[in-house]
Amino acid sequence: MTHLSVEMLAADATEPITSAGHAQLGIAVLAGIAVIVLLISRFKLHAFLSLIIGSLVLGAVAGAPLDKAIASFSAGLGTTVAGTGVLIALGAVLGKLLADSGGADQIVDTILAKAGGRAMPWAMVLIAGIVGLPIFFEVGIVLLIPVVLLVARRGNFSLMRIGIPALAGLSVMHGLIPPHPGPLVAVDAVGANLGVTLALGVVVAVPTAIIAGPLFSRYAARWVDIHPPEQMLHTPADAAAGRTGDGPDKRPGFGITVATVLLPVVMMLAKALVDIVVDDPEHTVQRVFDVVGSPLIALLTAVLVAMFTLGRAAGFTRGKTAATVERSLAPIAGVLLIVGAGGGFKQTLVDAGVGQMILDVSKGWHISTLLLAWLIAVAIRLATGSATVATISAAGLVAPLAAELSTTHGALLVLAIGAGSLFFSHLNDAGFWLVKEYFGMNVGQTLKTWSVMETLISVVGIVCVLLLSLVL
């Protein structure tokens, strides 16, 4: 993790924190998080503003001068946006090109054409995993909902049998796999290797998505046997995908679309593989792959390639491509602000000495670092309803624990945090209401299906992480 040269807020960094200091810092953390929770859940204040206020409260209760707290928050916000903001923006551009070119529809239609009745839930989790790799969860839902409803209607399936696998595939990608904002921020916060995190994330994501998706959907369909709501069946695919009505007359091919989506993944994994095989920072091959496989270059390359393989294949003019890129950036402003403010809150925690406090206190605990990180993320997720806030806050709290971990265990720490951030989505989560309204369910039905599915993802995810930690 890159530490900023910001003065300690509550104590001199060179002096050990006393037990009294531990108590005060503990109260400060609880007060800061409580304020964030209260503002988001009770007063419906935007998470960006809530995180700013919570950071200032944390600094004040910790006994820090206000100017020091502001300096820490500002430094953390700047570093986080600089480190992950460009990657989030590039991911958004790639996702928009995938949607507007018809590439996402091409992936969906091709896989569905090959899938039979019993294979349909498995096809849906595969579609969601591929489509959800470069785009945000909410965008993925908007893209896939018309397909989910249509498949359920035409195949006479229970909506849950088709919908749960799609939601599971999207959610697992969102919580565990870079370049989604939460995993990216956690990687930066704990100083994990992105390529190793991506590789292990795929290993964890596959069984997790299978168990929480196609397998769980059998039970979800029995508990909540509903059919597609009529009012949603007539939503045009182009409108649902966020297009303006002048969609492409032709689509890019299935093979080239999948290759474009997976290009940044392959580049980052190649870097991780070279790091392991060569293991010499001065070697020419490793230096080349350090550049080629860096997240910035990998995503930038994928975006530039997508302009031709997706945009040109769909008949986009230069003006159309430029307009698509421009439209992709506006919706992520809120995401960037929340992620940045979360980074500011994290840095306030670090500079106040909270991370060191957790390190000191947890030395006497007989609990795995990975399990501790998961539990902290679970607690913040339940309180705030935001997976991103839970990931950022938990990563800031446990970052000092990563210093003693190996490269693989540092990556597993990121995945443990990501798994915890998905635990039991309920009434304070915007995703809960999005799923409820699209699927035409009541609150009880949504809790039995969506909320249980999210909990399964979280629990299976941490179990897989702990099992990997025993063999790696």
N, C-alpha and C positions, 0 to 999 in steps of 0.2 A: 504494500500500500504506500502511496506517495503522501507523506505528511507535509503539511504546510508550515511555514515558519511563523505561526501565530502563537502569541504568548498563552501560557496556561491560564485558564480563567479562575479556577478555584484554588490552585496551589502551584508552587514552583515545581516544574517538571523534574528537577533534580532531587527533590525531597520526597520521601515516602509519604503516602497519604495515611493519615491516622485513622483510628477506628471512628472517631467523631466525624472526620472528613468523609468516611464511607457512608455514615448515616445521613449526613447532609446531602451528599451526592445522590444517594438512593432516593431520598425525598424529592430532590430536584428532578430526577428522571420521571418518577411517578407523577409529579405535578405537571411537567411538560407534556407527557403523553396523555394525561387526563384532560388537559386543556384542549389538545388536538382532537381527542375523541369527542369531547363535549361540543366543541365548535362544529365538527363535521356532522355528528349524528343528531344532536339536539337542535342546534341553531342553523343547520344546513349551510354553513359557511363553506366556501370553496376550499379544497384541500391546500391550495397554494397559500392563501391567507392564513389558514389554520396552522400550517407548519411554521410560518414566520412568527406568529404570535406565540406558539408553543416553544419555539427556540428561545425567544426572549424571556419567557417565563422560566424556562429551565436555567438559563444563565443567571437570572435574578435570584432565584431560590438557591442556586449554588454559591451565591455571594460574589458574583462577578460584577465589575463596573459595566454599565450599559454599553459604553463604547467598545469594550472588549467583546461582549456578546455579539454586537452588530458586526464587528470585524470578522469574527469566526464564521458567522452565518454567511456573510458576503463572500468570504474566501471559499467556503464549501460550495456555495451555489455556483460560483464562477468555475471552479475546478470540475464540478460534476457536469455542467453544461458543456464545457470545453472537451471533456473526455468522452461523453456519451451523446451529446446533443447532435453532433454531425452524423453519428451512426444512426440515431433514431430518424433523422431527416432522410438519410439515404434509404433506410428501410421503408419509410413511408412512400418515397418516390417509386421504388421497385414494386411495392404493393399496388400503387395506383396504376402503374403501367400494366401490371398483370390483370387488374380488374377491367380497365377501360379498353384494352386491346382484345378482350374476349378470351385471353389465355386461361383465366380461371374457369370460365365456362367450358373451354375445350378440355381441361383436365377432368372436370366433373362429368361431362357427357361421355367422354371416352371410357372412363372407369365404370360408369353405370351401365354402359352398353355391354360390357364384358361380365358384369356381375349377375348371378341368378338370384332367386328369391332368398335362400338361406344365407347367401354370401353378401346380401345387401348391407347389413349392419357393419360387416368388415370392410366393405367398400367405402362406407361413409366415414369410418375412422381414418382410412387411408387418404381419402379426399381431403378431409379436414387437416390431417397432418401435413400434407403437401401444400395446400393453399394457405394454411396458417403459419407456415415457416417464415415468410417475409412480411406478414401483415399483422396488424393489431387485432386483439380478440374481438372487439366490437365490430370492426370492419369485416372480419371473417364471418361473424354471425349474420351480418347484413347480406353478405355474398351467398351464404349457404342456406339460409332459411327458406327462400323460394324453392330451392332444390329439395330440401328435406320435406317440405309440405307436399310438393308435387309427387315425389317418390312414394311417400306414405299414402297419398290418395290413390295413385294409379295401381300400386301394388297391394292395396287394402291392408297395409300394415298399421299396427298401433303407432301413434306418433312417437311415443317414447322409444320404441324399438329402433327407429331410424334416427331420431333426434339426439338421444343420449350419446351414441357413438360419435356423432359430429361434434357435439359440445365437448366431449372428452378430448378428442383430438386437438381442438382449438385451445382448450384450457391448458393441456399439458405443454403445448408449444409455448404458450404465453408465460407460464411460470418457470419453465426449466431451460429453455433453449434460446441462446443468443441468436439473432440480434434484437430480441425483445427488450424493452427498457429495464424491467426488473433484474433479469439475469446480468445484463450489461453493467448496471450500476453495482451489483453485488460483486462481480468480477473485479471491477475497479477498486471497490472499497477494501476488499480483503487481499488484493494483490494476486489473484489467481491467474493461471495461464488460460487464456481464452480458448485456444485450440483443444487443450485437454478437457476443459469444462464442456465444450461442445460435444466432444467424442463421448465422454461419460454421460452427458445429458441425454444423448440418443439412446445409450444403453439402458438408462433408467426410464426414459420416456416410453419405449416400446412396450414393455410388460405393463407399465402403469396405465397406458392408454387402452390396452387390450382388456385389462381387468375392469377398469372403470367405464369402458365403453361397451363393446359388443357383449361381454359377459354380464355386466350389471344390468344392461338394458333389458334382459329377459325378465328380471325381477321388477324393474321399474315399470315395464309394460303391464305386469299383473297388478301392481299397486295402484297405478294410475292409467287406466285404459281409456285414452281419449283419441279423438281423430282430429285432423287438421281443421282449424277454425275457418269457416267459410269466408269471412271477411279478409283473410290473408291469402287465400288461394288465387285471387285475381291480381296480386301485386306483380306488375311486369318485372321481368328479370333485370332489364336494363335500369329501371328506376331503383330497384332494390340494390343494385350494384353501385348506385351513386352516379350513374351516367346522366348526361344532359338530354338524351333523346336522339343524339346524332351518333349512335354507336357504330362500330365498324361493320362494313358489309361482309368482311371475311375475317377469319381468325388465324392466328399462328398455329402451327402443327403441335400435336401433343408432345412429341419427343423434344422438340426445340424449346418448348415452354418449360417442361420439367428440367431440362438441362440448364436453362437460364436461372430458374429458381434455386437450383442446387449448386450453381457455380460458386457463390461466396462460401458456402459450406465446405465444398471440396478444397478450395484454396486455403481456408483456415485449418482444415484437418491436415492438409499436406504440410503446412508449417509445423504443426504439432508432431507429425511423424518424423520430419527431418530433424527437429530438435532432439527427439529421442534417439534416432539412429546415428546422427553425426555427433551431437553433443560437444560441439566446439564453436563457441561464439565467433571466433576469428576465421573459421572455414568459409570459403567463398560461397559454397552451396547454401550453407545455413544463413549467411548474410543476405543472399538473394531471396530466400524463402521468408526471412524475417520481414522483408519489405512486401513481397507478393502476398504473403498470408496474413498481413496485418489487417485488422477489421476495416480500417478506413479504405485501404486499397482494394480489398476483396469486395466490399459493398459498392464502392465507386465503379469498379470494373463491371460488376453485375448490372448496375444501372445503365452504364454506357452501352453494354452489350444488349440490354433489354430494349433500348431505343431502336435498335435495328431488328433484333430477332422477334420482338413483340410488336413494337410500334410500326415499323415499316411493313411487317407481314400483315398487319391489320389495315394497311393503306393510310397510315397517319402521314400527314404533311409535316414539315418542320414546325409550322405554326401550331398544329394540333398537338404535336409532341411537347412543345414548350408550354402550351396551355395545360396539358395533363400534369406536367411537373409542377407548375405553379399551383394548381388546385390541390395537389397532394400535400403541400406544406402548411396551408392554413389550418386544417383540422388538428395538427399536432402541436399547435401553440400551447394549449392547455396541458398536454402531456409533458412538454418540455419544462413548463413552469413548475408543475408538481414535482417532476424528477429533480429539477434544480433546487427547489425549496427543500426537498427531502435530503439532498446533499448538504445543504446548509444546516439542517437539523442534525445530520450525522456528524458534521465537523464541530458543531457546538458540543455534542456529546463527547467527541474525542478530546477537544481542547479543555473541556472541563475535567478531564481525567476519569470519565465514567468507564471507558474501556479498560483502563488500568485497574479500576476498582473491581470490575467484573473478573478480571484476570486474577487479582489477589484473592477475592472471595471464593472463586470457583476452584482454587487450588486444593481446598479441603474437601471438595465434593467428589463423590465416586460416580460421576456421570460423564458420558461421552461428550466431547466438544460438539460433535455433529448433532447429537440429540438436544443439547442445550440450545444450540442455534435454532433448531426446529421449534422448540417450545417457545422461545422468545418470539419468533415470527408468527406462530399460532396465536399467541396472546394479543399481539398488535393487530393481526388480521381480524380476530373476533371483535376487537374493540372499535377499529376504524372502518372495517368493511373494504379497505383498499389493499389489494395485493401488492401494488407498487409501494405504497407507504410502509407496509409491513416489511417488504424486502429491504428497502433503503434503511429503515430504522434498525432492523435486526442486524444488518451488515455492519452498520456503524458501531453497534454495541459489542459485537463479537470479533471485530477486526483484529484487536490485539492478540486474540487466541490463535490467529492464523500464522503468526510469526514462527511458531514452533512446528508447523505442519509441513509435510512434504508437498511436492507439486500436485500429486494426485489427490491427497487429502484436502488441500486447499480448494481444488475444484469440487470435491465432494461437499465441502462446507457451503459453497455457493448453492449447490443443488439441494442441500438440507434446508437452507433458508428459503429457496424457491418453493420447495414442497410445503413448508410450513405456511407460506403466504397464501396458499390456496385453500386452507382448511375451512370447512363449513361456511360457505357464502350464505348470508341471511339478509334480513330486512334493511341493513345499513349498507348493502352493496348494490351499486347501480346495475351490475350484471344480473343480479337476482331479478330485478324488475324488468330488465330487458328480455330475459328468457320467459318470464311469466306472461308478459304481454304478447310476445310473438307466438307462443304456443297456446295461448288462450286458457291458461290454468289459473286456479285460485292460489292463495298463499300456501295453504296446506299441501296442495299437490306439488307446488314448486319446492317446498321443503323436503318432501318425500323423494323427489327425483333429482333435481339440480343440486340441492344442498348436500344430499347424501353422496352424489357423484363427486362433488368437489372434495368432500371429506375422504372418500376412497382414494382419490388421486393423491391427496396429502399423505395419508397413512401408508399406502403402497409405495409412494415415492421415498419416504424416509426409511422404510424397511429395505428397499433396494439399495439405498445409499449406505446403510449400515452393513448390509451384506457385502457390498463392494469394498468397504473399508477393511473388512476382515481378510480379503485376498489381495489387495493392492498395497 
